[in-house]
């Protein structure tokens, strides 16, 4: 296993990190952020790339790329998920790490931001291969992770299972049990009740808060949800439980539409029995993937991938409200098109911050060694989300801007204090 540090200032063109910087610049100008603070935030504080040689089931060694970027630690230890996907790369991890800094600040959590990932296709790997890969990654990141240093969590392609392996490896290295080093763990080993559904729950709380501001009742509106994994499936379920009619769903295998409404319980049961995918579901008409986001609905929840709302399809979106469950689903070029159409967009760094909020609760419970009921977790979560939504809504109105830039401003107002109070060498 080899470790080297990537140059934190290397240039990126057409990159996801550029998309972060584009929004950061707009927000910084509007709020008059000092240039010094802006420079600090434009440069992630640490980037680590590792190579992970893994013995595959066929007896051959395959080398995987692993990443971890710490963007900032001004408000506390860094926090952010670990993603297993084929498009993981240094630029993407850097963008996601920066978003975590802003997300934690918006949600009022005492954390900086980080992100990690391994370039792999977990769907084609055996459980044994995934376990060896996760353990190798944990060993290679032993000096990066720490209860009060850098705390990972699940993201795309990972779940409590991977968190348990990584925790076990970290514990072996350190000779003690440190459940707070990682969140999103299974309940039996220090996970928090409510964590699994938390990101979807945050999407639901944000959607309801926005609908209220728009003067719309949940029972009067329809929604389309792209992605039926952790975020999308819980978001669809919770939105439908609040009376919103879900007319469209989709995952990487198939997309569906039914103007009469889709029975989400039925879709969940179908996916549970069908290797967690929707292909073959009969409760709605199968449509083309590209038609899902532009189909008729009031609320659109992209909860799968980044860069799916672009300048090509933004003009065709029919929803009045977009609630970003995924990280980075909207490109900077699509933003002005959505603004012109007066579509309200609750941005990722606010809309999907429910997951990291309950991850924070998990960390607090691990540190205290005392565990809360699911009701306590959900009540505290909903309150934190409502406060964050109000702060961003308020900034949108006082700075006369959309919710995305307002969310950045809300985050920057806090991070700026951290940078200035802690100072520099
Ligand atoms: P997941 O792996 O559980 O699910 C991803 C879903 O997206 C799956 O249903 C998959 O089929 C679908 N998908 C993949 N490619 C697709 C395509 N081309 N078209 C349509 N659907 C496609 O991942 P997740 O944890 O639900 O994460 C989804 C998004 O939410 C990511 O952007 C992630 O960064 C973000 N997010 C996740 C969390 C969390 O707590 N899990 C928290 C914050 C943000």
Boltz pocket constraint, residues with backbone or C-beta under 6 A from the ligand:
constraints:
  - pocket:
      binder: B
      contacts: [[A, 154], [A, 155], [A, 156], [A, 157], [A, 158], [A, 195], [A, 196], [A, 199], [A, 226], [A, 227], [A, 228], [A, 229], [A, 230], [A, 231], [A, 232], [A, 250], [A, 251], [A, 252], [A, 253], [A, 276], [A, 289], [A, 303], [A, 304], [A, 305], [A, 306], [A, 325], [A, 326], [A, 327], [A, 328], [A, 352], [A, 353], [A, 355], [A, 356]]
      max_distance: 6.0
